[in-house]
Amino acid sequence: MKKIILTFVLFLSAINLFSQSDPNWRWIHPRPQGQYIEFLKMIDANNWIAIADYGNFLRTTDAGATWRTSTGGYPYTSYPGAGIYQNFRCAYFFNANTGYLGVQAVAGIAKTTNGGLTFDTLRILASGTGTTYGITFLNSSTGYLCGTSTFKAMKTTNAGVNWTVLPNLGTTTLYCIYAADTNNIKLGTTSGNVLITTDAGATWTTSNVGTTNTIYGVKFANVNTGYVCGSSGLVRYTTNGGVNWSGTSVPSTSSMYNIVIDGPDVYVSGTSSTSELYKSTDNGTTWTSISYVNGPSITGFYAYGFDKVGSTMLLGGSYGELIKSTNNGANWTSLMYRSSMANLTDLYANRGNGRVIAIGVNNGTPDVIMYSSDGGSTWNTANYTASDYLNTINMLNANTGFVSGRWGRFAKTTDGGVTWDTSKTANPTLLPYFCNGVSFINENTGWIAGGTPSIGGVTKIWKTTDGGSNWTEQVSAYSGPVGVKIQMLNENFGYLTCGAALQRTTNGGVNWTLMNTPGPGSYSPLEVLDTSTVYTGSSNSQLYATTNGGYTWDSLNFPVKAGTIFCTDWYNSQIGCAGAVIGVVGKTTNRGQSWQMFNTGGYTIMALQMVHPDTIFAVAGNTAGAQIFKYAKGLTSAGFEYEHVIPTDYSLKQNYPNPFNPVTTIEFDIPKQANVSIKIYDIAGREYRSEISNLNLAAGKYKMNFDGSRLSSGIYFYSLVVNGSNAATNKMMLVK
């Protein structure tokens, strides 16, 4: 009987420069993180909060000099089991610790009471989905939200535990909300309309601000005087509670999302293509622009978040960019550490000297190769001036190596990636093809695998014996598309992944033979330890290994169904890792008998390198922003254990010990693969974080640890939810 142990990491690291709540994985480029920032709040001169896509949360206590990042909220259901979270869209914070966060495409919101260290999820609708676009509170108990038509506008009187729809609203999406008190509420919607009630929603009037633009932001200085902003530069102001609107739009066709009222002055910001925010000193009759074009570390920066305290301004947006001005916008500085915006595809990490090289594509900008000599603490852009699409890097040692890419791109470095010789690129033999994989056994002898990936495309294999000056095509045993990865052990032995097939050669490519394929799907990753031991992964979320050169394969029980496995790397035959969609990385120390699963916080993991059993580098691609991550082993906490035995039915056992303080174990069985959650909630219906939340799990017997150290004594409930339906519920008691 095989037992699978899967542990999720939750311990919190000490706060340091760009620290994260998960001590094992951290962003090392860009820093502090690279997901789009959607909202900013400056609590005071030093304490600031930012929320971003995929559940990323940032907090600084020293005016942006250092940041702590964490993730939380609701799982991203498009990728069940991937461990990522839905995008945060809006927020309301009472102080640096307590706030509510609007979430995309779910039937609830999130709440934190400890500055983003942990998050509680607050269900609003029993079923369905919806995005929250606006949140506001009158006091600690009474608040309002608005969003898509499933939410409309809603009110809570018990700090978000329960919500009721405001009466007499239509079905249109509502993008922003302001409440002066429980009677006077204003909602921004499409077609330039503001919905106004003065009797808590018993009746509503529609006030058009003079345009047909969508209204994205609303801010009032008091019950009568306020502003709205929206698409195509829309800004208007009112002095009679919204009955009438005056003013002019800003000189921009971009959408405006944020309004800050600072005494007699008002500021608006949005996705300005000219990198400007706007200021008015006459209630929006006239506007002056404040340029921040020289502040961001990237071009094409769109600012989705904006706030101001005193003379200090803060903007955040594209690819995690954060910029600050301390003199009312006269000068700006970036708070980001960033060297490239490339869409990364592969990397090399040396096991001894800290050399790391990442490659990718950034069409139009020559920053497709980055290198670090100190394990990722600092990065430089290589002297590689072409804006190529590079696919694979193969280093013979820390200094000498090769890259290949689309349309015959090929280059060599002899100084660890600082400079590159491109004199042999675009060879006529390679020029018509994607060169996806490259493998050299010395400076002269090497192979490239690729071809044409389109329907009807073919797999191509080429060999050089003169360092890439000339290439000879070898005959592929597989005719379909396309060669992906190639790894040669020596002048004779090598392996190749190619679409829906695997190939092997024992005579330097004179002959390539098809190997037995391990299972359904196509194959991308490849790691060859010796002539018999090979690892690959497929588009069916599984990782495979052979110890006899591909005649038979073992499934390595990758436990979470996270889409295509794009990459794998192995330190030895027992210790390895694999990467999949939306930041998912699995690590094993016993050839897949057990796995630790992580979410790096990035996008698709395209490549990773295990330089030590406790140190892994990874790059995320399918998006710009040069996302690079580093794993350094930390403490692990509550997790769950998987036993590979097929039960006959669904079952949820009584937790033990019970009563408990503070940790208890919950056992359950699932007879077939399913999306599974263990939901923990108190007697009032408040839900608490669980190790198993919307994970796509294999059939088997499970044990999950639950840590109640942050909870108060009392009665709690836990439910087994399978494919969205409640299969069983039990009661447990926490006694402290």
Residue pairs with C-beta under 8 A, 6 or more apart in sequence:
1 643
1 644
1 645
2 557
2 593
2 643
2 644
3 593
3 594
3 641
3 642
3 643
3 644
4 557
4 559
4 593
4 594
4 595
4 641
4 642
4 643
4 644
4 700
5 593
5 594
5 595
5 639
5 641
5 642
6 559
6 560
6 594
6 595
6 596
6 597
6 639
6 640
6 641
6 642
7 596
7 597
7 636
7 639
7 640
8 83
8 596
8 597
8 598
8 638
8 639
8 640
8 691
9 22
9 23
9 24
9 596
9 598
9 634
9 635
9 636
9 637
10 22
10 637
10 638
10 691
11 22
11 23
11 634
11 635
11 636
11 637
12 21
12 23
12 117
13 19
13 20
13 21
13 22
13 23
13 634
15 66
15 68
16 66
17 31
17 66
18 26
18 27
18 31
18 32
18 66
18 67
18 69
18 337
19 26
19 66
19 67
19 68
19 69
20 26
20 27
20 68
20 69
20 70
20 601
21 68
21 69
21 70
21 71
21 116
21 117
22 70
22 71
22 598
22 634
23 632
23 634
23 635
24 598
24 631
24 632
24 633
24 634
24 636
25 585
25 598
25 599
25 600
25 601
25 629
25 630
25 631
26 629
26 630
26 632
27 33
27 34
27 69
27 601
27 602
27 627
27 628
27 629
28 376
28 377
28 628
28 629
28 630
29 337
29 338
29 339
29 340
29 358
29 370
29 376
29 379
29 626
29 627
29 628
30 297
30 319
30 320
30 336
30 337
30 338
30 625
30 626
30 627
31 336
31 337
31 338
32 58
32 67
32 69
32 320
32 336
33 52
33 56
33 58
33 69
33 320
33 601
34 319
34 320
34 602
34 625
34 626
34 627
35 52
35 53
35 54
35 56
35 319
35 320
35 601
36 52
36 53
36 304
36 317
36 318
36 319
36 320
37 50
37 51
37 52
37 58
37 304
37 305
37 316
37 317
37 320
37 321
37 322
38 51
38 52
38 53
38 87
38 88
38 89
38 90
38 304
38 305
39 50
39 51
39 88
39 89
39 90
39 91
39 304
39 305
40 48
40 49
40 50
40 305
40 306
40 307
40 314
40 315
40 316
41 48
41 49
41 50
41 91
41 93
41 99
41 307
42 48
42 307
42 308
42 309
42 312
42 314
43 49
43 93
43 95
43 96
44 96
44 309
45 63
45 309
45 310
45 312
46 60
46 61
46 62
46 63
47 59
47 60
47 61
47 96
48 59
48 60
48 63
48 64
48 307
48 314
49 57
49 58
49 59
49 91
49 93
49 96
49 99
49 115
49 116
50 57
50 58
50 59
50 305
50 316
50 322
51 57
51 58
51 88
51 91
51 101
52 58
52 87
52 88
52 316
52 320
53 87
53 88
54 71
54 76
54 84
54 85
54 86
54 87
54 582
54 583
54 601
55 71
55 72
55 73
55 74
55 84
55 85
55 86
55 87
55 88
56 69
56 70
56 71
56 88
56 601
57 69
57 70
57 71
57 72
57 88
57 101
57 112
57 116
57 119
58 67
58 68
58 69
58 116
59 67
59 68
59 96
59 115
59 116
60 66
60 67
60 68
61 96
63 312
63 324
64 314
64 322
64 324
64 335
67 335
68 116
69 601
70 116
70 117
71 84
71 85
71 599
71 601
72 85
72 110
72 112
72 116
72 118
72 119
72 689
73 85
73 86
73 88
73 101
73 103
73 110
73 119
73 121
74 85
74 86
74 103
74 106
74 108
74 110
74 121
75 82
75 83
75 84
75 85
75 86
75 693
75 694
76 82
76 84
76 85
76 86
76 582
77 86
77 105
77 106
77 694
79 562
79 563
79 581
79 582
80 561
80 675
80 694
80 695
80 696
81 560
81 561
81 562
81 584
81 675
81 694
81 695
81 696
81 697
82 560
82 562
82 563
82 580
82 581
82 582
82 583
82 584
82 599
83 560
83 562
83 583
83 584
83 597
83 598
83 599
83 695
84 582
84 583
84 584
84 599
84 601
86 103
86 104
86 105
86 106
87 103
87 104
87 105
88 101
88 102
88 103
88 104
88 110
89 102
89 103
89 104
89 131
89 132
89 133
90 101
90 102
90 132
90 133
90 134
90 135
91 99
91 100
91 101
91 102
91 135
92 99
92 100
92 135
92 136
92 137
92 143
93 99
93 100
94 137
94 140
96 115
97 112
97 113
97 114
97 115
98 111
98 112
98 113
99 111
99 112
100 109
100 110
100 111
100 122
100 135
100 137
100 143
100 145
100 160
101 109
101 110
101 111
101 112
101 119
101 135
102 109
102 131
102 132
102 133
102 134
102 135
102 145
102 147
103 109
103 110
103 131
103 132
104 131
104 132
105 129
105 130
105 131
106 129
106 130
107 123
107 124
107 125
107 126
107 127
107 128
107 129
107 130
107 150
108 121
108 122
108 123
108 124
108 125
109 121
109 122
109 124
109 132
109 135
109 145
109 160
110 119
110 120
110 121
110 122
111 119
111 120
111 121
111 122
111 160
112 118
112 119
112 120
113 120
118 689
118 710
119 689
120 686
120 687
120 688
120 689
121 687
121 689
122 160
122 161
122 686
122 687
123 685
123 687
124 130
124 145
124 151
124 154
124 163
125 150
125 151
128 150
129 150
130 147
130 148
130 149
130 150
130 151
131 147
131 148
131 151
132 145
132 146
132 147
132 151
133 146
133 147
133 148
133 173
133 174
133 175
133 176
134 145
134 146
134 147
134 174
134 175
134 176
134 177
134 188
134 218
135 143
135 144
135 145
135 177
136 143
136 144
136 145
136 177
136 178
136 179
137 143
137 144
138 179
138 181
138 182
140 159
141 156
141 157
141 158
141 159
142 155
142 156
142 157
142 182
143 155
143 156
143 159
143 160
144 153
144 154
144 155
144 156
144 166
144 177
144 179
144 185
145 151
145 153
145 154
145 163
145 177
146 152
146 153
146 154
146 174
146 175
146 176
146 177
146 187
147 173
147 174
148 173
149 171
149 172
149 173
151 165
151 174
152 165
152 166
152 169
152 170
152 171
152 174
153 165
153 166
153 169
153 174
153 177
153 185
153 187
153 201
154 163
154 164
154 165
154 166
155 163
155 164
155 166
156 162
156 163
156 164
161 684
161 685
161 686
162 685
166 185
166 197
166 200
166 201
167 201
167 202
168 201
168 202
168 203
168 204
169 187
169 195
169 201
169 204
172 189
172 190
173 189
173 190
174 187
174 188
174 189
174 195
175 188
175 189
175 214
175 215
175 216
175 217
175 230
176 187
176 188
176 215
176 216
176 217
176 218
176 228
177 185
177 186
177 187
177 188
177 218
178 185
178 186
178 218
178 219
178 220
178 226
179 185
179 186
180 220
180 222
180 223
181 223
182 200
183 197
183 198
183 199
183 200
184 197
184 198
184 223
184 241
185 196
185 197
185 200
185 201
186 194
186 195
186 196
186 218
186 220
186 226
186 242
187 194
187 195
187 196
187 218
188 194
188 215
188 216
188 217
188 218
188 228
188 230
189 195
189 214
189 215
190 214
190 215
191 208
191 212
191 213
191 214
192 208
192 209
192 210
192 211
192 212
192 213
192 214
192 215
192 230
192 234
193 206
193 207
193 208
193 209
193 215
194 206
194 207
194 208
194 209
194 215
194 218
194 228
194 242
195 204
195 205
195 206
195 207
196 204
196 205
196 206
196 207
196 241
196 242
196 243
197 203
197 204
197 205
198 241
207 242
207 243
207 244
207 245
208 245
209 215
209 228
209 234
209 236
209 245
210 236
210 245
211 230
211 232
211 234
211 236
211 249
213 230
213 231
213 232
213 234
214 230
214 231
214 234
214 255
215 228
215 229
215 230
215 234
216 229
216 230
216 231
216 255
216 256
216 257
216 270
217 227
217 228
217 229
217 230
217 256
217 257
217 258
217 259
217 268
218 226
218 227
218 228
218 229
218 259
219 226
219 227
219 259
219 260
219 261
220 226
220 227
221 261
223 241
224 238
224 239
224 240
224 241
225 237
225 238
225 239
226 237
226 238
226 242
227 235
227 236
227 237
227 238
227 247
227 259
227 261
227 266
227 268
227 284
228 234
228 235
228 236
228 237
228 245
228 259
229 235
229 256
229 257
229 258
229 259
229 268
229 270
230 255
230 256
231 255
231 256
232 249
232 253
232 254
232 255
233 249
233 250
233 251
233 252
233 253
233 254
233 255
233 256
234 249
234 256
235 247
235 248
235 249
235 250
235 256
235 268
235 278
235 280
235 284
235 287
236 245
236 246
236 247
236 249
236 284
237 245
237 246
237 247
237 266
237 283
237 284
238 244
238 245
238 246
239 246
239 283
246 283
246 284
246 285
247 280
247 283
247 284
247 285
248 284
248 285
248 286
248 287
250 256
250 268
250 278
250 287
250 289
251 278
251 287
251 289
252 270
252 272
252 273
252 274
252 276
252 278
253 273
254 270
254 271
254 272
254 273
254 274
255 270
255 271
256 268
256 269
256 270
256 278
257 269
257 270
257 271
257 304
257 306
258 267
258 268
258 269
258 270
258 305
258 306
258 307
259 266
259 267
259 268
260 266
260 267
260 268
260 306
260 307
260 308
262 308
264 281
265 279
265 280
265 281
266 279
266 280
266 283
266 284
267 277
267 278
267 279
267 280
267 290
267 306
267 308
267 313
268 277
268 278
269 277
269 278
269 303
269 306
269 315
270 303
270 304
271 302
271 303
271 304
271 317
272 302
272 303
274 289
274 291
274 293
275 291
275 292
275 293
275 295
275 296
275 301
276 289
276 290
276 291
276 292
276 293
277 289
277 290
277 292
277 303
277 306
277 313
277 315
277 329
278 287
278 288
278 289
278 290
279 287
279 288
279 289
279 290
279 329
280 286
280 287
280 288
290 328
290 329
291 329
292 303
292 315
292 323
292 325
292 329
292 332
294 332
295 315
295 323
295 324
295 325
295 331
295 332
295 333
295 334
296 321
296 323
296 332
296 334
297 321
297 334
297 336
297 338
298 318
298 319
298 321
298 338
298 341
300 318
301 317
301 318
301 321
301 323
302 317
302 318
303 315
303 316
303 317
304 316
304 317
304 318
305 314
305 315
305 316
305 317
306 313
306 314
306 315
306 316
307 313
307 314
308 314
311 325
311 326
311 327
311 328
312 324
312 325
312 326
313 324
313 325
313 328
313 329
314 322
314 323
314 324
315 321
315 322
315 323
315 324
316 322
316 323
319 341
319 624
319 625
320 336
320 625
321 334
321 336
322 334
322 335
322 336
323 332
323 333
323 334
323 335
324 332
324 333
324 335
325 331
325 332
325 333
338 626
339 367
339 370
339 379
339 380
339 381
339 626
340 362
340 367
340 368
340 370
340 379
340 381
340 626
341 362
341 365
341 367
341 624
341 625
341 626
342 358
342 359
342 360
342 361
342 362
342 365
342 367
342 368
342 370
342 624
342 626
343 360
343 361
343 362
343 621
343 622
343 623
343 624
343 625
343 626
344 358
344 359
344 360
344 606
344 607
344 619
344 620
344 621
344 626
344 627
344 628
345 359
345 360
345 361
345 390
345 391
345 392
345 606
345 607
345 619
345 621
346 358
346 359
346 360
346 390
346 391
346 392
346 393
346 606
346 607
346 619
347 356
347 357
347 358
347 359
347 393
347 607
347 608
347 609
347 617
347 618
347 619
347 628
348 355
348 356
348 357
348 393
348 394
348 395
348 401
348 417
348 609
349 355
349 356
349 357
349 609
349 611
349 617
350 356
350 395
350 398
350 611
351 611
351 612
352 398
353 373
353 398
354 372
354 373
354 374
354 375
355 371
355 372
355 373
355 398
355 416
355 417
356 371
356 372
356 375
356 376
356 617
356 628
357 369
357 370
357 371
357 372
357 382
357 393
357 395
357 401
357 416
357 417
358 369
358 370
358 371
358 619
358 626
358 628
359 368
359 369
359 370
359 390
359 392
359 393
359 403
360 368
360 390
360 619
360 621
360 626
361 368
361 387
361 388
361 389
361 390
361 405
362 368
362 387
362 624
363 387
363 389
364 387
365 387
366 381
366 384
366 385
366 386
366 387
367 381
367 626
368 384
368 386
368 387
368 388
368 389
368 390
369 381
369 382
369 384
369 390
369 403
369 417
369 420
370 379
370 380
370 381
370 382
370 626
370 628
371 379
371 380
371 382
371 416
371 417
371 418
372 378
372 379
372 380
373 416
375 630
376 617
376 628
376 630
379 628
380 418
382 413
382 417
382 418
382 419
382 420
383 418
383 419
383 420
384 411
384 419
384 420
384 422
386 409
386 422
386 425
388 405
388 406
388 409
388 425
389 405
389 406
389 407
389 409
390 403
390 404
390 405
390 409
391 404
391 405
391 406
391 434
391 435
391 436
391 437
392 403
392 404
392 405
392 435
392 436
392 437
392 438
392 485
393 401
393 402
393 403
393 438
394 401
394 402
394 403
394 438
394 439
394 440
394 446
395 401
395 402
396 440
396 442
396 443
398 416
399 413
399 414
399 415
399 416
400 412
400 413
400 414
400 443
401 412
401 413
401 417
401 440
402 410
402 411
402 412
402 413
402 438
402 440
402 446
402 468
403 409
403 410
403 411
403 413
403 420
403 438
404 410
404 435
404 436
404 437
404 438
404 448
404 450
405 434
405 435
406 434
406 435
407 426
407 430
407 431
407 432
407 433
407 434
407 435
408 425
408 426
408 427
408 428
408 429
408 430
408 431
408 432
408 433
408 435
409 425
409 426
409 435
410 422
410 424
410 425
410 426
410 427
410 430
410 435
410 438
410 448
410 468
411 420
411 421
411 422
411 424
411 425
412 420
412 421
412 424
412 467
412 468
413 419
413 420
413 421
414 421
424 467
424 468
424 469
427 468
427 470
427 471
429 462
429 470
429 471
429 473
430 448
430 450
430 462
430 471
432 452
433 450
433 451
433 452
433 460
434 450
434 451
434 452
434 453
434 482
435 448
435 449
435 450
436 449
436 450
436 451
436 482
436 483
436 484
436 485
437 448
437 449
437 450
437 483
437 484
437 485
437 486
437 487
437 496
437 497
437 526
438 446
438 447
438 448
438 449
438 486
439 446
439 447
439 486
439 487
439 488
439 494
440 446
440 447
440 488
441 488
441 489
441 490
441 491
443 467
444 464
444 465
444 466
444 467
445 463
445 464
445 465
445 491
446 463
446 464
446 467
446 468
446 488
447 461
447 462
447 463
447 464
447 474
447 486
447 488
447 494
447 509
448 461
448 462
448 464
448 471
448 486
449 459
449 460
449 461
449 483
449 484
449 485
449 486
449 496
449 498
450 459
450 460
450 482
450 483
451 457
451 458
451 459
451 460
451 476
451 481
451 482
451 483
451 498
452 458
452 460
452 481
452 482
453 481
453 482
454 481
455 481
456 481
457 480
457 481
457 482
458 476
458 479
458 480
458 481
458 482
459 476
459 478
459 479
459 480
459 481
459 482
459 483
459 498
459 499
459 501
460 473
460 476
460 483
461 473
461 474
461 475
461 476
461 483
461 486
461 496
461 509
461 512
462 471
462 472
462 473
462 474
463 471
463 472
463 474
463 508
463 509
464 470
464 471
464 472
474 509
474 510
474 512
475 511
475 512
476 483
476 498
476 503
476 512
477 501
477 503
477 511
477 512
477 513
477 514
478 498
478 499
478 501
478 503
478 514
480 498
480 499
480 500
480 501
481 498
481 499
482 498
482 499
483 496
483 497
483 498
484 497
484 498
484 499
484 523
484 524
484 526
485 496
485 497
485 524
485 525
485 526
486 494
486 495
486 496
486 497
486 526
487 494
487 495
487 496
487 526
487 527
487 528
488 494
489 528
489 530
489 531
491 508
492 505
492 506
492 507
492 508
493 504
493 505
493 506
493 531
494 504
494 505
494 508
494 509
494 528
495 502
495 503
495 504
495 505
495 515
495 526
495 528
495 534
495 550
496 502
496 503
496 504
496 505
496 512
496 526
497 523
497 524
497 525
497 526
497 536
498 523
499 522
499 523
500 517
500 521
500 522
500 523
501 514
501 515
501 517
501 523
502 514
502 515
502 516
502 517
502 523
502 536
502 550
503 512
503 513
503 514
503 515
504 512
504 513
504 515
504 549
504 550
505 511
505 512
505 513
515 549
515 550
515 551
516 550
516 551
516 552
516 553
517 523
517 553
518 536
518 538
518 542
518 544
518 546
518 553
518 555
519 538
519 540
519 542
519 544
519 553
519 555
520 538
520 540
521 538
521 539
521 540
521 542
521 564
522 538
522 539
522 564
523 536
523 537
523 538
523 539
524 537
524 538
524 539
524 564
524 565
524 566
524 567
525 535
525 536
525 537
525 565
525 566
525 567
525 568
525 578
526 534
526 535
526 536
526 568
527 534
527 535
527 536
527 568
527 569
527 570
527 576
528 534
528 535
529 535
529 570
529 572
529 573
531 549
532 546
532 547
532 548
532 549
533 545
533 546
533 547
533 573
534 545
534 546
534 549
534 550
535 543
535 544
535 545
535 556
535 568
535 570
535 576
536 543
536 544
536 568
537 543
537 544
537 558
537 564
537 565
537 566
537 567
537 568
537 578
538 544
538 564
538 565
539 563
539 564
539 565
541 558
541 560
541 561
541 562
541 563
541 564
541 565
541 580
542 555
542 556
542 558
542 565
543 555
543 556
543 558
543 565
543 568
543 578
543 586
543 592
544 553
544 554
544 555
544 556
545 553
545 554
545 556
545 591
545 592
546 552
546 553
546 554
547 554
554 592
555 592
556 588
556 591
556 592
557 592
557 593
557 595
557 644
557 698
558 565
558 578
558 586
558 592
558 595
559 586
559 595
559 597
559 642
559 697
559 698
560 584
560 586
560 597
560 695
560 696
560 697
561 673
561 696
561 697
562 580
562 581
562 582
562 584
562 696
563 580
563 581
563 582
564 580
564 581
565 578
565 579
565 580
566 579
566 580
566 581
566 604
566 605
566 606
566 607
567 578
567 579
567 605
567 606
567 607
567 608
568 576
568 577
568 578
568 579
568 608
569 576
569 577
569 608
569 609
569 610
569 616
570 576
570 577
570 610
571 610
571 612
571 613
573 591
574 588
574 589
574 590
574 591
575 588
575 589
575 610
575 613
576 587
576 588
576 591
576 610
577 585
577 586
577 587
577 588
577 608
577 610
577 616
578 585
578 586
578 608
579 585
579 586
579 605
579 606
579 607
579 608
579 618
580 586
580 604
580 605
581 604
581 605
582 599
582 602
582 603
582 604
583 599
583 600
583 601
583 602
583 603
583 604
583 605
583 620
584 597
584 598
584 599
584 600
584 605
585 597
585 598
585 599
585 600
585 605
585 608
585 616
585 618
585 631
586 595
586 596
586 597
586 598
587 595
587 596
587 598
587 616
587 631
588 594
588 595
588 596
589 613
596 636
598 631
600 618
600 620
600 629
601 629
602 618
602 620
602 627
602 629
603 620
603 621
603 622
603 623
603 627
604 620
604 621
604 622
604 623
605 618
605 619
605 620
606 619
606 620
606 621
606 622
607 618
607 619
608 616
608 617
608 618
608 619
609 616
609 617
609 618
610 616
611 617
613 633
614 631
614 632
614 633
615 630
615 631
615 632
615 633
616 630
616 631
617 628
617 629
617 630
617 631
618 628
618 629
618 630
618 631
619 627
619 628
619 629
620 627
620 628
620 629
621 627
637 707
638 663
638 691
638 704
638 705
638 706
638 707
639 691
639 704
639 705
640 691
640 692
640 702
640 703
640 704
640 705
641 702
641 703
641 704
642 697
642 698
642 700
642 701
642 702
643 700
643 701
643 702
643 703
644 698
644 700
645 700
645 701
646 671
646 699
646 700
647 669
647 670
647 671
647 699
647 700
647 701
648 671
649 669
649 671
650 668
650 669
650 670
650 671
650 720
650 722
650 727
650 728
651 668
651 669
651 728
652 666
652 667
652 668
652 718
652 719
652 720
652 727
652 728
652 729
652 730
653 666
653 667
653 668
653 730
654 730
654 732
655 664
655 665
655 666
655 667
655 706
655 718
655 730
655 732
656 664
656 665
657 664
658 664
658 732
658 733
659 732
659 733
659 734
659 735
660 708
660 732
660 733
660 734
660 735
661 708
661 734
661 735
661 736
662 707
662 708
662 709
662 711
662 734
662 736
663 705
663 706
663 707
663 708
663 709
664 705
664 706
664 708
664 732
665 703
665 704
665 705
665 706
666 678
666 703
666 704
666 705
666 706
666 718
667 701
667 702
667 703
667 704
668 678
668 701
668 702
668 704
668 720
668 728
669 700
669 701
669 702
670 676
670 697
670 699
670 700
670 702
670 722
671 699
672 699
673 696
673 697
673 698
673 699
674 696
674 697
674 722
674 723
675 694
675 695
675 696
675 697
675 722
675 723
675 724
676 692
676 694
676 695
676 696
676 697
676 720
676 721
676 722
677 690
677 692
677 693
677 694
677 695
677 719
677 720
677 721
678 690
678 691
678 692
678 693
678 704
678 706
678 718
678 719
678 720
678 721
679 687
679 690
679 718
679 719
679 721
680 687
680 688
680 689
680 690
680 706
680 716
680 717
680 718
681 687
681 688
681 716
681 717
681 718
681 719
682 688
682 711
682 714
682 715
682 716
682 717
683 714
683 715
683 716
683 717
688 711
688 716
690 704
690 706
691 704
691 705
691 706
692 702
692 704
706 718
708 716
708 734
711 734
712 734
712 736
713 734
713 735
713 736
714 733
714 734
715 731
715 732
715 733
716 731
716 732
716 733
716 734
717 729
717 730
717 731
717 732
718 729
718 730
718 732
719 726
719 727
719 728
719 729
719 730
720 726
720 727
720 728
720 729
721 727
